[in-house]
Amino acid sequence: MNGVFTAEQDELAKLVEEFAAEKVAPHRRESDRRGEYRPGLIDDLAAAGLFALRVPEQYGGLGLDAMSAGIALEKLAAADLSVCFPVLNAALIGGVLASNGNPGQLERWLPPIARGEAVVALALTEPDHGTDAAGIGMRAEPDGDGWLLTGEKTSIMVTAYATHALVFARTGGEGAHGISAFYIRVDGDGVRKERLTDLGCRSGGRGRLVFDGVRVGPEDLVGAPGGGFSAVMRGFGVSRAYIALMAVAVGDAALAEAYTHASRRSAFGQPISRFQSVAFPLVEHTTLLHAARLVCFEALWRADRGEDPRVPSNMAKWWAPKAAVEAVHQALLTMGHQGWSEDGPVAQRLRDVIGLQLADGTAAATKLTVARLLLGKEYAP
């Protein structure tokens, strides 16, 4: 996309790519095997400014636009998808807090996020409520001038590392307008963390949070009571494009491995890349990922212009992870037994990228969003 990015964005891409090559990529396989980030990774991400991307400058952040954050996440994902999640959460939650908090709250909340002292998680999904997020049942029961949180949140990336979370609970009646958001610590008394065992992104620390009468006050409330659901859904307008870009990066990285393998592997007296049956599928997947990437950046470009990014963002979210899974699968097939082996470069990528077909909304959920935006709710499914 030469000519589309600014010189500053090109420099950011170079810096993050160099950081990822030195601090992330060499540890990808071992982190996956151990199921946790290497010691010092969070500090290194913070030192590189990757938690500060979307935090306003007056609160210690870099104040970068949505496209710049997407560029950074794309470069990280190419090295190790699992490492993206605390950076993604900082961008998403930092943005939600910045848009909804009062000045005093922002002074308390945002500088620690930018410095990497507060590692943040999004606590929305429940055991019985995933795609139907407006139906969540966890309640915040009134308690004096505050509330008591009791219940369980699950399928939360970065649970193992999180110090804070944006927690959604029901303070009112049924539906979206009965949901409020609270920004609270989750590494103290009253909150139990449990790790989940996953197919991929094993070092990403996905898990559940169990709340046992955790008291929260008005100082912890994000925005107005009942405004939590609408706040996070606005955030999804860009986070879905971020996740789609992360998927594209994984697919492109796997295809690069496959191209290299095909040009070096010989069969029947010539490199296998000379066979159409090998080269053409790789070209097809490269084309699809290239197109998906353009849709992702269109969404972020629209967000930066103050336009509604939801149509291209949700288009990208249902399409890019699917295209990426299929691309990584083709890379694995191209590499044969080397691709199938966990000692090879692509098997882990296939396990990892499948999860992005679920994250922040399934294909059905995001297609429904597009249909409602294009048709109107009265004519859409």
N, C-alpha and C positions, 0 to 999 in steps of 0.2 A: 504493500500500500504506500509506496514511495509517492510523495507529493500530497498525501492526505495527513500524515502525522507531522507535527511541528518538529523543529530541531530539538527542542527540549524533550519531547516524547521519544524521539530517536535516541537521545542520550540516555534517557531513563531505561529504555529497552536494553541498551548495551550494558548499563550498570547492573541491572537485575540479572541479565543473562550471565555476566561474569560472576556475580555473587552466587547464582545457582550452580554454576559449573564447579565452583570451589567449595561451597559450603553445604550443598544439597545433594547433587547428583552422586558423588562418591559414596554416600551413605544410604542411598535409596533401598538397595537390596537388604542390607543388614537391619535397617529400621523396620522393614516389612517383616523380616524373620523374627525380630525381637518384639514386634508389636508396639513400639514406642519410638518417639523421636530420640535422636542422639542427644546426650547431655550438652547443654549450651545452645541448642538450636533456637529456642525462643529468644534468648539474649542476642543471638546473631541477627535474627529477623528484626528485632527492635533497633539494633545498632545500624542496620541498613535502611532504617526509616520505613519499613514495610507495614508497620502498624499505624503509621502516621499519614498514610496516603490521602485519606479523605477527611481527616480531622482538620477543622479550620485553623489557620495559622495563629489566630489569637489565643488558641488553646494548646499551642505547642505542636501542631500538626504541619503537614506540608500543603494542605489546602488544594490538592490536585483535583482535576476534573475526572469525570467518570471514564473517559477514554484512557487516561493515563493509568488509572487503577486496573483497567482491563488489560493493558499492555503488561503491567507488572505481573498480574496473575497468570497470563498466558506464558510468560517466560518461566515462572516458578513451576507451573504444571508440566512443562516439557521435561523438567528435571525430576520432579516427584510430585504427583498429584496430591498426596496426603499432606504435604507441607502447606498447601494453599489455604486450608480451612481456617486456621487462626487469622490469616491475613484477610480472607474473604469476610469473616465475621467482624473484624475490626472496621472494615470499610462499610459493611451493611449497617451494623449496630451503631457505629459512630455517626453515620448519616441520619439514622432514625432519631438518635438522641439529640443531635445538633438541630434537627428540625422541630423537635417537640419539647425540649427541656427549657427551663427558665435560666436566666444568667447564673444564679447561684449553683444550680444543678450542673450546668455545663462546666463551671470552674472546678467542681469536684470530680465529675465523671470523665471528661475528655482528655485532660493531660495525662492521667495514668494509662489510658488506652494508647495514646500516641507514643508513650515511652515504653510500652510493652510490660508495664507493671500490672495492668489489669488485662488478663487474657479472657476474652468474652465469648459466650455461647448464646445461641438462640434457642430458648426453651418454649416451643410452641406445640409440637406433636405430642399426642398422648396415646396410650395403648389402644384406645378405641376411636381415636380421631386423628387422621393424618390428612388426607386430601380435603376432608370436610372440616377444615380448621375452624370455621365459624361455629361449629358445634361442640367445641371443647367443653369439658365438664369440670375441670379443676376449679374449685371455688376459692375466692378470697373472702373470708367471713369477717364482717365488721367487728372491730375491737377498739373501743375508744375512738381516737381520731385516726386510727389505722385499720389494718386488716391482718388476719392470720391465714397464711398459705398452707394448705394441706392437700397432698395428692402427688401424682407422678407425672413426669414428663419423660419422654423416651426418644430414641433415635436422634440424639443430639451429638453432632460432631464436636470434638475438642473437649468433651466432658472431662476426660482424664486430666486435662491441663487447666481447665477454666477456673478462674478466681471469681468471675462475675458472670451474670447471665441476664438477658432480657427475658423476663418470665411473663407469660400471658395467663390470666386467670379471670374467672367470671365474677364480676362484682354486681352485675345486674341480671336482667331477665335473659330469655333465650335469644339466640342470634348474635350477629356480629357486634351490635351496639351494646351488648351486655359484657363485652370483654375489655379489660384494662391491662395495661402493661406496667411492669415494675422492673427497675434496674437494681439488682441486689447482689451481694456477695453469696457465693455458693461453695465456699471452702471452709465454712465454719459450722458451728453447732446447728442442729435442726435440719441439715441437708445431707442426705446420704448419696454418694456417687457409686454407680455400678457400671463396670465395663461390659460391652457387648462383644461377642465373637463374630467376626465378619468375614465375608468372602474376600473382600479387597479393602484398600485404604486402611490396612491393619494398624498402622502407626498413628492414624488420625484420632484415636481416642474416643470413638463413638460410644455412647452409653446412655444411661438413664439417671435422672435426678429425682429423688424422693424427698418431699417436703413434709416435715412433721411439726405443724403449727409454727411456722416461721413468721415472726411479726415483721410487718413492713409498715412504714408510716407515709404520710403525705409527701415527705421529702424524697421518697423512693418511686412515687408515681410518675410515669412518663406521660406528659400531656394531661388531657382531661380524663376523668373516669368515663369508661366506655369508648375511649378513642384508640385503644391499643390495636385492635384488629386492622383498622383503616391505616394506621401508621405503618405496620409491617407490610401490608399489601402494597403500599406506595413504594416501599423499599424494594420489593420483589421486582418492580419495573426495571431496575438495573441489575439486581443480583442474579436474575435468571440469565441475563446476557453475560455476566461474569462467568457463571457456571458453564454456559454453552461454550465460551472461549476456552475455558479450562479443558473441556472435552476435546475441542478441536486441536489443542496443543498436544494432548496425549496421542490422538490419532496421527498427527503429523510426525511426532517423534517415532512412533512405531513404523510408519511408512518409510521414514528415513533409514531406519535399520534394515528394512526389507529391500530398499533400493541398493544399499551397500552390499547386502548379502547376495542379491541377484547378480550384481556386476562382478562379484568375486567367485561365486560358486560355478563350477563347470559341470556340464553333463553333455554327453554325446559330442564331445570335442569342442564345445564353445560355452561362453558364459550363459547361464540360464536367462539372463535379461534379454538375450537375442530372440527368445521365444515369445510370440504374441500372447500365449496363454499365461505367461508370467508377467510381462510388462503391462499389458492392457488393463487388467484388473487394478493394478496399482495406480495407473493413470486415472482411471475412473474414480477411485476413492480420493485421490489427491484433488480432483476437480470438485467433487462434492464438498470436501472439507473447506476448500478455498471459498466456495460460494457461501457456505455456512458462516465462515469467518466474516465475510462482508456484511451479512445480516446482523451479526453480533455487534459489529462496530457501528452499523447504522443506528441500532437501538441506543448505544452509548452516546453517539453524536447527537441524536435527538434529545436525550436527557440533558446534555450539556447546553443545548440551545433553549432549554426551558420548554421543550415540546413533550408530548406524551409518548414515552418509548414503549408502551405495553404491547402494541401489535408486533413490531419486529422482535422485541425481547422474548415474547412467548412463542413466536414462530421459531426463533433460534433455539429456545429451550427444548421444544419437542423434537426438533430435527437434528441439531448438532450432536447430542449424546448418542442418538441412534446411528448417525453417520460415523461417529468415532468408534463405536463398538464394532461396527461392520468393517471399518478400515483396519483396526487392530487385529481383528479376526483374520482378515486377508493377509496381513503382514505375518501373522503366525503360520498360516498355511504356506506362504511363500518360503518361509525359513525352515519348514519341515520339522524334523526332530529337534533342531536347535530352537525353534520357536516354541515347541511344546514343552521343553524342559524349563523348570523353574530356575535353572542356572543360566538360561538364555536371557535376552534383553526385553522380550515382549510379553511373556506369560503374565507377569505381574501387572503390566499395563492393562491387559484385558480384564483381569480381576478387578482392578481399581476403577476403570472407566465405566463399568456396568452400573456402579452406584449412582452415577450422575443422571441416569435415566429416572431415578427416584427423587433425587435431591431437589428441594424447592418446588416440587410439583411434578407429577407424572405427565406423560405425553397427553393423556386424556384430559387432565386438568388444564394444561396450557392450551390445548386446542379449543377447549370450551371457552377459555378467556378470549381467544381470538375471535371465535364465532360470535360471542356476545358483543364484542366491540364492533365487529363489522356488520352484524345483523340487527343489533339491539336485543336486549334481554327478552323482549316479548316474542321474538321470532327465532331465537336460538334454543338449542337443547337445554 
